[in-house]
Amino acid sequence: MAITEHPDAKAFILHWGEMGTQWGVNRSVSQVHALLYLSARPLPADDIVEQLVLARSNVSTALKELQGYGIVRRVHVEGDRRDHFVAETDLWEMLMRIAAERKRREIDPTIKLLDELSKRMADDNSVPAHVRERITRMHEFISTLGNWYEQVKVLPKSTLVTLMKLGGKVARFVSPMRKSDTH
């Protein structure tokens, strides 16, 4: 029985596709990922096409995108000349790979541009002061976010899990927030 024949698996795959669109990822890419994540065995592209009723070109594009994120990889199955694909099933590893790729594609170019703008505007009196100040603050904020990510990504998985479970309680371990920081 194909995974997509089970109503709960099908619901997950369809929902993952919808969520993907909310995260800026093509629906087909997200559905291919969901199918591979649920699959107990590596799947060839033909099976993915058949189970998801997608065009072969959509599946091929989706597989390339997912491999680019490092959350799907190509494997070979003995006795079968076709390429097969498997998804990363370690959720923390998947999260970290997605975060790394999103940072590389989205955050790093933004930091670079904001750095260039901040430097260019530093001595440019034609730039309104509020524009200079806001771009500089945005640069500092996004750079701090990028630096935080670089520090967090090297922490052991067990530490990350503990931090996540602590949630807001982690504030007890840092200096008390000033009232101006909470608004």
ZAKOL-719269 format. One record per atom (N, C-alpha, C): x, y, z; residue number from 0. Coordinates in nm, 4 decimals. Layout:
N
       px       py       pz   n
        X        Y        Z NUM
...
//
This chain:
183
       px       py       pz   n
   0.0845  -0.1188   0.0000   0
   0.0000   0.0000   0.0000   0
   0.0891   0.1252   0.0000   0
   0.0587   0.2172  -0.0880   1
   0.1315   0.3440  -0.0952   1
   0.0981   0.4276   0.0282   1
   0.1953   0.5017   0.0757   2
   0.1760   0.5875   0.1934   2
   0.0581   0.6809   0.1725   2
   0.0445   0.7330   0.0527   3
  -0.0605   0.8313   0.0246   3
  -0.2006   0.7720   0.0279   3
  -0.2103   0.6403   0.0360   4
  -0.3423   0.5767   0.0451   4
  -0.3966   0.5796   0.1874   4
  -0.3110   0.6034   0.2844   5
  -0.3585   0.6138   0.4229   5
  -0.4060   0.7574   0.4459   5
  -0.5298   0.7749   0.4934   6
  -0.5846   0.9107   0.5058   6
  -0.5038   1.0041   0.5977   6
  -0.4469   0.9512   0.7045   7
  -0.3702   1.0371   0.7950   7
  -0.2374   1.0794   0.7319   7
  -0.1735   0.9863   0.6616   8
  -0.0496   1.0201   0.5919   8
  -0.0790   1.1223   0.4826   8
  -0.1875   1.1000   0.4102   9
  -0.2261   1.1935   0.3042   9
  -0.2551   1.3313   0.3628   9
  -0.3234   1.3358   0.4781  10
  -0.3530   1.4638   0.5442  10
  -0.2243   1.5351   0.5828  10
  -0.1266   1.4595   0.6336  11
   0.0018   1.5189   0.6702  11
   0.0712   1.5770   0.5473  11
   0.0764   1.5007   0.4405  12
   0.1434   1.5447   0.3181  12
   0.0772   1.6706   0.2623  12
  -0.0555   1.6720   0.2585  13
  -0.1266   1.7892   0.2080  13
  -0.1040   1.9110   0.2976  13
  -0.1082   1.8883   0.4291  14
  -0.0866   1.9991   0.5227  14
   0.0561   2.0520   0.5126  14
   0.1536   1.9617   0.5010  15
   0.2939   2.0035   0.4885  15
   0.3115   2.0888   0.3627  15
   0.2412   2.0520   0.2566  16
   0.2441   2.1319   0.1345  16
   0.1878   2.2708   0.1566  16
   0.0770   2.2792   0.2307  17
   0.0172   2.4094   0.2620  17
   0.1102   2.4915   0.3503  17
   0.1686   2.4279   0.4505  18
   0.2597   2.4998   0.5396  18
   0.3815   2.5492   0.4624  18
   0.4281   2.4694   0.3712  19
   0.5426   2.5103   0.2895  19
   0.5163   2.6422   0.2195  19
   0.3948   2.6574   0.1656  20
   0.3636   2.7834   0.0966  20
   0.3669   2.9006   0.1948  20
   0.3295   2.8774   0.3196  21
   0.3353   2.9826   0.4213  21
   0.4797   3.0203   0.4539  21
   0.5718   2.9258   0.4386  22
   0.7144   2.9481   0.4675  22
   0.7917   2.9926   0.3432  22
   0.7195   3.0128   0.2324  23
   0.7863   3.0570   0.1102  23
   0.8453   2.9439   0.0283  23
   0.7973   2.8222   0.0509  24
   0.8465   2.7050  -0.0226  24
   0.7327   2.6547  -0.1127  24
   0.7673   2.6173  -0.2331  25
   0.6697   2.5645  -0.3275  25
   0.5958   2.4438  -0.2676  25
   0.4660   2.4382  -0.2907  26
   0.3815   2.3302  -0.2378  26
   0.4324   2.1919  -0.2793  26
   0.4713   2.1770  -0.4053  27
   0.5208   2.0467  -0.4531  27
   0.6479   2.0061  -0.3802  27
   0.7370   2.1013  -0.3565  28
   0.8609   2.0732  -0.2846  28
   0.8278   2.0213  -0.1450  28
   0.7357   2.0884  -0.0781  29
   0.6983   2.0481   0.0580  29
   0.6296   1.9117   0.0599  29
   0.5473   1.8853  -0.0387  30
   0.4798   1.7554  -0.0435  30
   0.5780   1.6423  -0.0713  30
   0.6735   1.6654  -0.1590  31
   0.7770   1.5639  -0.1851  31
   0.8546   1.5375  -0.0563  31
   0.8886   1.6439   0.0146  32
   0.9598   1.6270   0.1413  32
   0.8764   1.5453   0.2400  32
   0.7497   1.5773   0.2528  33
   0.6622   1.5061   0.3465  33
   0.6530   1.3574   0.3106  33
   0.6365   1.3283   0.1828  34
   0.6284   1.1885   0.1397  34
   0.7569   1.1136   0.1737  34
   0.8705   1.1730   0.1419  35
   0.9982   1.1066   0.1715  35
   1.0212   1.0944   0.3216  35
   0.9787   1.1934   0.3966  36
   0.9935   1.1877   0.5428  36
   0.9126   1.0709   0.6004  36
   0.7953   1.0476   0.5472  37
   0.7103   0.9398   0.5979  37
   0.7483   0.8027   0.5443  37
   0.8204   0.7993   0.4342  38
   0.8522   0.6720   0.3703  38
   0.9510   0.5896   0.4527  38
   0.9207   0.4606   0.4648  39
   1.0081   0.3686   0.5384  39
   1.1242   0.3201   0.4518  39
   1.1184   0.3497   0.3221  40
   1.2231   0.3043   0.2315  40
   1.2534   0.4145   0.1301  40
   1.3717   0.4099   0.0701  41
   1.4041   0.5080  -0.0335  41
   1.3063   0.4961  -0.1508  41
   1.2700   0.6081  -0.2091  42
   1.1757   0.6080  -0.3209  42
   1.2415   0.6630  -0.4470  42
   1.2164   0.5976  -0.5608  43
   1.2622   0.6547  -0.6875  43
   1.1669   0.7678  -0.7284  43
   1.2136   0.8553  -0.8135  44
   1.1326   0.9689  -0.8573  44
   1.0002   0.9243  -0.9181  44
   1.0009   0.8122  -0.9923  45
   0.8779   0.7636  -1.0550  45
   0.7697   0.7336  -0.9511  45
   0.8082   0.6751  -0.8382  46
   0.7114   0.6463  -0.7327  46
   0.6573   0.7749  -0.6707  46
   0.7439   0.8743  -0.6576  47
   0.7008   1.0029  -0.6022  47
   0.5990   1.0671  -0.6959  47
   0.6296   1.0649  -0.8260  48
   0.5380   1.1189  -0.9276  48
   0.4023   1.0512  -0.9158  48
   0.4048   0.9188  -0.9082  49
   0.2803   0.8408  -0.9037  49
   0.2014   0.8652  -0.7755  49
   0.2690   0.8649  -0.6615  50
   0.1982   0.8790  -0.5345  50
   0.1424   1.0198  -0.5126  50
   0.2141   1.1212  -0.5587  51
   0.1691   1.2585  -0.5356  51
   0.0928   1.3168  -0.6548  51
   0.0898   1.2412  -0.7647  52
   0.0226   1.2854  -0.8870  52
   0.0753   1.4240  -0.9281  52
   0.2067   1.4290  -0.9403  53
   0.2742   1.5513  -0.9819  53
   0.3461   1.5260  -1.1133  53
   0.3729   1.6324  -1.1859  54
   0.4504   1.6211  -1.3097  54
   0.5930   1.5802  -1.2758  54
   0.6514   1.5020  -1.3612  55
   0.7897   1.4563  -1.3420  55
   0.8840   1.5760  -1.3251  55
   0.8621   1.6810  -1.4010  56
   0.9482   1.7995  -1.3907  56
   0.9353   1.8655  -1.2527  56
   0.8140   1.8673  -1.1958  57
   0.7952   1.9236  -1.0612  57
   0.8700   1.8417  -0.9572  57
   0.8640   1.7109  -0.9705  58
   0.9328   1.6231  -0.8754  58
   1.0834   1.6393  -0.8888  58
   1.1312   1.6469  -1.0111  59
   1.2749   1.6645  -1.0337  59
   1.3235   1.7961  -0.9729  59
   1.2499   1.9021  -0.9953  60
   1.2839   2.0333  -0.9385  60
   1.2785   2.0283  -0.7857  60
   1.1757   1.9641  -0.7324  61
   1.1608   1.9535  -0.5869  61
   1.2771   1.8766  -0.5251  61
   1.3172   1.7681  -0.5874  62
   1.4277   1.6887  -0.5351  62
   1.5580   1.7679  -0.5349  62
   1.5801   1.8455  -0.6397  63
   1.7006   1.9292  -0.6446  63
   1.6981   2.0331  -0.5330  63
   1.5838   2.0954  -0.5125  64
   1.5698   2.1966  -0.4067  64
   1.5928   2.1347  -0.2690  64
   1.5326   2.0198  -0.2435  65
   1.5467   1.9530  -0.1142  65
   1.6899   1.9046  -0.0904  65
   1.7561   1.8607  -0.1963  66
   1.8967   1.8220  -0.1836  66
   1.9831   1.9452  -0.1558  66
   1.9448   2.0587  -0.2138  67
   2.0163   2.1833  -0.1881  67
   2.0088   2.2241  -0.0407  67
   1.8974   2.1962   0.0210  68
   1.8815   2.2241   0.1640  68
   1.9502   2.1179   0.2502  68
   1.9869   2.0073   0.1884  69
   2.0530   1.9009   0.2638  69
   1.9581   1.8173   0.3478  69
   1.8285   1.8204   0.3141  70
   1.7319   1.7431   0.3935  70
   1.6788   1.6222   0.3168  70
   1.7236   1.6068   0.1937  71
   1.6955   1.4873   0.1134  71
   1.8255   1.4524   0.0438  71
   1.8512   1.3227   0.0350  72
   1.9722   1.2804  -0.0353  72
   1.9405   1.1651  -0.1295  72
   2.0250   1.1542  -0.2313  73
   2.0126   1.0476  -0.3312  73
   2.0843   0.9244  -0.2770  73
   2.0221   0.8089  -0.2919  74
   2.0844   0.6831  -0.2514  74
   2.0644   0.5820  -0.3635  74
   2.1462   0.4801  -0.3601  75
   2.1328   0.3733  -0.4584  75
   2.0801   0.2491  -0.3884  75
   1.9898   0.1824  -0.4547  76
   1.9315   0.0599  -0.4023  76
   1.9864  -0.0555  -0.4850  76
   2.0410  -0.1524  -0.4143  77
   2.1008  -0.2670  -0.4827  77
   1.9996  -0.3341  -0.5749  77
   2.0427  -0.3611  -0.6970  78
   1.9570  -0.4287  -0.7934  78
   1.8660  -0.3345  -0.8706  78
   1.8728  -0.2053  -0.8445  79
   1.7877  -0.1079  -0.9134  79
   1.8784   0.0041  -0.9642  79
   1.8765   0.0281  -1.0931  80
   1.9659   0.1279  -1.1522  80
   1.9168   0.2705  -1.1324  80
   1.7910   0.2861  -1.0912  81
   1.7361   0.4212  -1.0720  81
   1.7919   0.4846  -0.9454  81
   1.7922   0.6183  -0.9436  82
   1.8246   0.6906  -0.8207  82
   1.7034   0.6859  -0.7288  82
   1.7311   0.6689  -0.6022  83
   1.6267   0.6702  -0.5004  83
   1.6578   0.7846  -0.4044  83
   1.5580   0.8263  -0.3297  84
   1.5747   0.9412  -0.2419  84
   1.5206   0.9125  -0.1036  84
   1.5897   0.9663  -0.0032  85
   1.5475   0.9540   0.1359  85
   1.5547   1.0918   0.2000  85
   1.4679   1.1131   0.2971  86
   1.4678   1.2393   0.3712  86
   1.5397   1.2204   0.5036  86
   1.5983   1.3287   0.5511  87
   1.6550   1.3318   0.6862  87
   1.5384   1.3129   0.7832  87
   1.5530   1.2199   0.8760  88
   1.4449   1.1967   0.9721  88
   1.4782   1.2469   1.1126  88
   1.6037   1.2869   1.1347  89
   1.6402   1.3483   1.2622  89
   1.5898   1.4929   1.2563  89
   1.4894   1.5228   1.3366  90
   1.4236   1.6533   1.3281  90
   1.5157   1.7695   1.3625  90
   1.6038   1.7512   1.4596  91
   1.6991   1.8565   1.4927  91
   1.7961   1.8807   1.3786  91
   1.8447   1.7731   1.3202  92
   1.9366   1.7851   1.2075  92
   1.8665   1.8554   1.0910  92
   1.7410   1.8188   1.0665  93
   1.6641   1.8817   0.9600  93
   1.6475   2.0317   0.9882  93
   1.6111   2.0661   1.1106  94
   1.5945   2.2059   1.1480  94
   1.7236   2.2844   1.1282  94
   1.8342   2.2285   1.1730  95
   1.9624   2.2987   1.1627  95
   2.0054   2.3157   1.0166  95
   1.9797   2.2156   0.9340  96
   2.0157   2.2274   0.7922  96
   1.9308   2.3330   0.7219  96
   1.8013   2.3346   0.7533  97
   1.7128   2.4345   0.6940  97
   1.7541   2.5740   0.7407  97
   1.7797   2.5878   0.8694  98
   1.8210   2.7185   0.9236  98
   1.9507   2.7657   0.8578  98
   2.0456   2.6751   0.8418  99
   2.1741   2.7119   0.7801  99
   2.1533   2.7592   0.6363  99
   2.0705   2.6893   0.5628 100
   2.0482   2.7265   0.4228 100
   1.9697   2.8566   0.4127 100
   1.8688   2.8752   0.4986 101
   1.7925   3.0007   0.4978 101
   1.8834   3.1173   0.5348 101
   1.9716   3.0959   0.6326 102
   2.0649   3.2015   0.6712 102
   2.1540   3.2364   0.5525 102
   2.2071   3.1336   0.4868 103
   2.2964   3.1562   0.3731 103
   2.2250   3.2312   0.2606 103
   2.1004   3.1949   0.2339 104
   2.0266   3.2540   0.1220 104
   1.9648   3.3897   0.1549 104
   1.9228   3.4086   0.2792 105
   1.8443   3.5271   0.3123 105
   1.9144   3.6241   0.4072 105
   1.9669   3.5735   0.5173 106
   2.0234   3.6614   0.6200 106
   2.1593   3.7158   0.5777 106
   2.2481   3.6285   0.5310 107
   2.3834   3.6731   0.4942 107
   2.3830   3.7842   0.3885 107
   2.3052   3.7713   0.2791 108
   2.3027   3.8811   0.1816 108
   2.2452   4.0109   0.2404 108
   2.1510   3.9976   0.3317 109
   2.0926   4.1159   0.3956 109
   2.1951   4.1849   0.4837 109
   2.2698   4.1071   0.5604 110
   2.3753   4.1647   0.6447 110
   2.4781   4.2366   0.5573 110
   2.5157   4.1737   0.4479 111
   2.6148   4.2337   0.3575 111
   2.5641   4.3662   0.3019 111
   2.4400   4.3694   0.2543 112
   2.3846   4.4926   0.1999 112
   2.3745   4.6004   0.3079 112
   2.3222   4.5644   0.4255 113
   2.3083   4.6626   0.5331 113
   2.4441   4.7170   0.5766 113
   2.5461   4.6324   0.5758 114
   2.6811   4.6769   0.6098 114
   2.7300   4.7803   0.5082 114
   2.7103   4.7479   0.3799 115
   2.7513   4.8415   0.2745 115
   2.6767   4.9737   0.2863 115
   2.5448   4.9670   0.3082 116
   2.4656   5.0893   0.3207 116
   2.5079   5.1711   0.4412 116
   2.5288   5.1043   0.5547 117
   2.5699   5.1745   0.6770 117
   2.7016   5.2475   0.6565 117
   2.7970   5.1803   0.5946 118
   2.9276   5.2425   0.5697 118
   2.9155   5.3601   0.4735 118
   2.8357   5.3418   0.3685 119
   2.8196   5.4470   0.2690 119
   2.7494   5.5694   0.3280 119
   2.6526   5.5456   0.4147 120
   2.5735   5.6551   0.4703 120
   2.6408   5.7231   0.5896 120
   2.7407   5.6618   0.6473 121
   2.8026   5.7144   0.7702 121
   2.8428   5.8600   0.7578 121
   2.9003   5.8972   0.6457 122
   2.9477   6.0341   0.6283 122
   2.8705   6.1111   0.5216 122
   2.7570   6.0560   0.4806 123
   2.6774   6.1203   0.3756 123
   2.5706   6.2079   0.4402 123
   2.5932   6.3395   0.4386 124
   2.4998   6.4320   0.5024 124
   2.3697   6.4482   0.4249 124
   2.3640   6.3951   0.3024 125
   2.2401   6.4062   0.2253 125
   2.1365   6.3031   0.2695 125
   2.1803   6.2029   0.3452 126
   2.0882   6.0998   0.3944 126
   2.0188   6.1537   0.5191 126
   1.8859   6.1508   0.5216 127
   1.8165   6.1959   0.6427 127
   1.8649   6.1160   0.7642 127
   1.8829   6.1837   0.8759 128
   1.9365   6.1213   0.9975 128
   1.8554   5.9999   1.0398 128
   1.7220   6.0096   1.0275 129
   1.6385   5.8965   1.0717 129
   1.6578   5.7740   0.9820 129
   1.6854   5.7944   0.8536 130
   1.7099   5.6826   0.7616 130
   1.8411   5.6152   0.7996 130
   1.9450   5.6968   0.8196 131
   2.0758   5.6439   0.8592 131
   2.0626   5.5643   0.9892 131
   1.9929   5.6212   1.0868 132
   1.9780   5.5574   1.2183 132
   1.9008   5.4254   1.2072 132
   1.7958   5.4230   1.1288 133
   1.7140   5.3009   1.1167 133
   1.7868   5.1904   1.0418 133
   1.8574   5.2258   0.9375 134
   1.9341   5.1237   0.8639 134
   2.0476   5.0714   0.9511 134
   2.1127   5.1593   1.0243 135
   2.2204   5.1166   1.1139 135
   2.1665   5.0239   1.2220 135
   2.0515   5.0585   1.2800 136
   1.9909   4.9707   1.3817 136
   1.9523   4.8358   1.3233 136
   1.8963   4.8379   1.2023 137
   1.8591   4.7118   1.1367 137
   1.9840   4.6273   1.1128 137
   2.0920   4.6900   1.0696 138
   2.2172   4.6185   1.0473 138
   2.2661   4.5552   1.1774 138
   2.2653   4.6312   1.2850 139
   2.3082   4.5774   1.4146 139
   2.2191   4.4618   1.4587 139
   2.0893   4.4768   1.4402 140
   1.9945   4.3724   1.4815 140
   2.0149   4.2439   1.4014 140
   2.0163   4.2552   1.2692 141
   2.0309   4.1360   1.1837 141
   2.1679   4.0728   1.2054 141
   2.2718   4.1544   1.2243 142
   2.4056   4.1000   1.2515 142
   2.4073   4.0251   1.3843 142
   2.3399   4.0797   1.4858 143
   2.3314   4.0117   1.6152 143
   2.2584   3.8785   1.5998 143
   2.1525   3.8781   1.5211 144
   2.0789   3.7544   1.4946 144
   2.1695   3.6520   1.4262 144
   2.2454   3.6960   1.3273 145
   2.3383   3.6065   1.2583 145
   2.4460   3.5540   1.3512 145
   2.4997   3.6406   1.4363 146
   2.6019   3.5977   1.5332 146
   2.5443   3.4997   1.6343 146
   2.4215   3.5247   1.6777 147
   2.3554   3.4334   1.7713 147
   2.3401   3.2956   1.7074 147
   2.2964   3.2932   1.5835 148
   2.2817   3.1655   1.5129 148
   2.4149   3.0913   1.5066 148
   2.5229   3.1623   1.4723 149
   2.6549   3.0989   1.4621 149
   2.6962   3.0368   1.5955 149
   2.6615   3.1005   1.7064 150
   2.6955   3.0474   1.8380 150
   2.6075   2.9282   1.8750 150
   2.4797   2.9368   1.8423 151
   2.3848   2.8318   1.8795 151
   2.4040   2.7054   1.7962 151
   2.4399   2.7206   1.6693 152
   2.4466   2.6034   1.5808 152
   2.5523   2.5025   1.6229 152
   2.6510   2.5448   1.7014 153
   2.7561   2.4520   1.7427 153
   2.7260   2.3854   1.8772 153
   2.6165   2.4235   1.9402 154
   2.5809   2.3617   2.0678 154
   2.5370   2.2176   2.0460 154
   2.5640   2.1312   2.1421 155
   2.5162   1.9927   2.1304 155
   2.3629   1.9894   2.1264 155
   2.3105   1.8908   2.0562 156
   2.1660   1.8757   2.0432 156
   2.0975   1.8736   2.1804 156
   2.1581   1.8060   2.2784 157
   2.0973   1.7980   2.4119 157
   2.0844   1.9363   2.4754 157
   2.1819   2.0234   2.4515 158
   2.1757   2.1602   2.5039 158
   2.0651   2.2381   2.4343 158
   2.0521   2.2216   2.3048 159
   1.9463   2.2904   2.2307 159
   1.8084   2.2472   2.2791 159
   1.7919   2.1180   2.3020 160
   1.6643   2.0672   2.3520 160
   1.6341   2.1285   2.4887 160
   1.7332   2.1318   2.5752 161
   1.7146   2.1899   2.7087 161
   1.6777   2.3374   2.6985 161
   1.7466   2.4116   2.6128 162
   1.7146   2.5535   2.5948 162
   1.5724   2.5726   2.5455 162
   1.5309   2.4901   2.4518 163
   1.3958   2.5028   2.3990 163
   1.2926   2.4719   2.5073 163
   1.3179   2.3687   2.5848 164
   1.2239   2.3326   2.6900 164
   1.2182   2.4376   2.7999 164
   1.3306   2.5061   2.8238 165
   1.3325   2.6127   2.9236 165
   1.2461   2.7311   2.8807 165
   1.2440   2.7575   2.7520 166
   1.1635   2.8688   2.7020 166
   1.1981   2.9983   2.7724 166
   1.0961   3.0684   2.8199 167
   1.1138   3.1961   2.8864 167
   1.1863   3.1867   3.0190 167
   1.1911   3.0675   3.0750 168
   1.2597   3.0505   3.2044 168
   1.4088   3.0789   3.1934 168
   1.4629   3.0750   3.0728 169
   1.6047   3.1014   3.0535 169
   1.6395   3.2437   3.0978 169
   1.5411   3.3316   3.1027 170
   1.5646   3.4707   3.1433 170
   1.6173   3.4784   3.2867 170
   1.5894   3.3792   3.3672 171
   1.6402   3.3773   3.5050 171
   1.7921   3.3728   3.5092 171
   1.8542   3.3244   3.4031 172
   1.9984   3.3068   3.4002 172
   2.0725   3.4283   3.3448 172
   1.9980   3.5257   3.2983 173
   2.0597   3.6480   3.2478 173
   2.0150   3.7650   3.3334 173
   2.0819   3.8779   3.3190 174
   2.0473   3.9930   3.4029 174
   1.9015   4.0322   3.3794 174
   1.8363   4.0834   3.4840 175
   1.6947   4.1227   3.4703 175
   1.6785   4.2270   3.3602 175
   1.5689   4.2142   3.2895 176
   1.5412   4.3089   3.1803 176
   1.4966   4.4424   3.2399 176
   1.5410   4.5496   3.1753 177
   1.4931   4.6827   3.2129 177
   1.3552   4.7022   3.1515 177
   1.2746   4.7876   3.2133 178
   1.1405   4.8135   3.1611 178
   1.1441   4.8616   3.0167 178
   1.2438   4.9401   2.9817 179
   1.2515   4.9924   2.8441 179
   1.2776   4.8804   2.7435 179
   1.3340   4.7671   2.7864 180
   1.3614   4.6545   2.6966 180
   1.2355   4.5758   2.6647 180
   1.1324   4.5882   2.7467 181
   1.0123   4.5069   2.7287 181
   0.9096   4.5725   2.6386 181
   0.9324   4.6954   2.5991 182
   0.8318   4.7660   2.5161 182
   0.8740   4.7743   2.3733 182
//
